[in-house]
Amino acid sequence: MKERRRAHRIAFDGAATLIFGQDRYPVSLEDLSVQGARVSLSEPLALPDASPVTLHIVLDDSDIQLLLPALIKRQMGSDVGLMFKRAAVEDMQHLRRLVMLHQGDEAEDDPATLLPPEA
């Protein structure tokens, strides 16, 4: 199967919260990129594909919190694939730095590259 991702994903072991409407689900953050994430829930969640959700990440040892609007792209058992929508520029900058730190990339922060392409 051909890899279709345009953004480099990093393995990321952390806790986060998946928000759907008024419901909040604790999730384990499995991997992360500037365009999406894979999270794991304690039990499968039956949300339709393309459901709008928000991924809330609180970084350890920091007061930085990321609120990343996303769409559900796929669900396989308790794993959920998310594609980020247009988040606040500040959240996307923190996300990009986080990804760069974990992959060792020291590329310059170009705000134009922080946002995923519009669909």
TADA-V896465 format. One record per pair of residues at least 24 apart in sequence whose ideal C-beta (glycine too) atoms are under 8 Angstrom apart, sorted by sequence separation. I is the first residue (numbers start at 1). J is the second residue. D is the distance in Angstrom with one decimal. If there is no record, write none. Layout:
i=I j=J d=D
i=I j=J d=D
This chain:
i=9 j=33 d=4.4
i=48 j=72 d=7.4
i=49 j=73 d=6.8
i=67 j=91 d=6.0
i=8 j=33 d=6.1
i=12 j=37 d=7.9
i=47 j=72 d=5.6
i=49 j=74 d=6.8
i=66 j=91 d=4.8
i=89 j=114 d=6.7
i=7 j=33 d=4.0
i=49 j=75 d=7.3
i=89 j=115 d=7.7
i=7 j=34 d=5.2
i=9 j=36 d=7.9
i=18 j=45 d=7.8
i=20 j=47 d=6.2
i=55 j=82 d=6.1
i=68 j=95 d=6.9
i=5 j=33 d=7.2
i=7 j=35 d=4.2
i=27 j=55 d=7.9
i=29 j=57 d=6.7
i=47 j=75 d=7.2
i=66 j=94 d=5.7
i=87 j=115 d=7.9
i=6 j=35 d=6.8
i=7 j=36 d=7.4
i=9 j=38 d=7.8
i=46 j=75 d=7.9
i=53 j=82 d=6.9
i=55 j=84 d=7.8
i=66 j=95 d=6.0
i=86 j=115 d=6.1
i=5 j=35 d=7.5
i=45 j=75 d=7.0
i=64 j=94 d=5.7
i=86 j=116 d=7.4
i=20 j=51 d=6.6
i=37 j=68 d=7.7
i=44 j=75 d=7.2
i=85 j=116 d=7.3
i=20 j=52 d=8.0
i=84 j=116 d=5.7
i=86 j=118 d=7.8
i=20 j=53 d=4.9
i=37 j=70 d=7.4
i=44 j=77 d=5.6
i=45 j=78 d=7.6
i=47 j=80 d=8.0
i=52 j=85 d=7.6
i=83 j=116 d=7.3
i=19 j=53 d=6.2
i=36 j=70 d=7.0
i=44 j=78 d=5.1
i=18 j=53 d=5.6
i=19 j=54 d=4.3
i=43 j=78 d=6.1
i=45 j=80 d=6.6
i=59 j=94 d=7.8
i=18 j=54 d=7.6
i=19 j=55 d=7.7
i=42 j=78 d=6.9
i=18 j=55 d=6.0
i=19 j=56 d=6.1
i=36 j=73 d=6.9
i=41 j=78 d=4.8
i=17 j=55 d=7.6
i=18 j=56 d=7.8
i=40 j=78 d=5.4
i=16 j=55 d=5.8
i=17 j=56 d=4.3
i=40 j=79 d=5.3
i=41 j=80 d=6.7
i=59 j=98 d=7.3
i=16 j=56 d=6.1
i=39 j=79 d=7.4
i=40 j=80 d=7.5
i=16 j=57 d=4.6
i=38 j=79 d=6.1
i=39 j=80 d=5.2
i=16 j=58 d=7.6
i=38 j=80 d=7.2
i=14 j=57 d=7.0
i=15 j=58 d=7.7
i=38 j=81 d=5.4
i=39 j=82 d=6.7
i=37 j=81 d=7.8
i=38 j=82 d=7.4
i=14 j=59 d=8.0
i=36 j=81 d=6.7
i=37 j=82 d=4.9
i=14 j=60 d=7.1
i=36 j=82 d=5.2
i=36 j=83 d=4.6
i=37 j=84 d=7.5
i=35 j=83 d=6.5
i=36 j=84 d=5.6
i=30 j=79 d=7.2
i=35 j=84 d=5.8
i=34 j=84 d=7.5
i=27 j=80 d=7.5
i=34 j=92 d=7.0
i=34 j=95 d=5.8
i=18 j=80 d=7.2
i=34 j=96 d=5.3
i=32 j=95 d=7.6
i=34 j=99 d=5.8
i=32 j=98 d=7.3
i=33 j=99 d=6.2
i=32 j=99 d=6.3
i=32 j=102 d=7.9
i=34 j=113 d=8.0
i=34 j=114 d=6.6
i=35 j=116 d=4.7
i=34 j=116 d=7.2
i=10 j=99 d=5.6
i=12 j=102 d=6.6
i=8 j=99 d=7.2
i=11 j=102 d=7.8
i=10 j=102 d=4.2
i=10 j=103 d=5.3
i=8 j=103 d=6.1
i=8 j=105 d=7.9
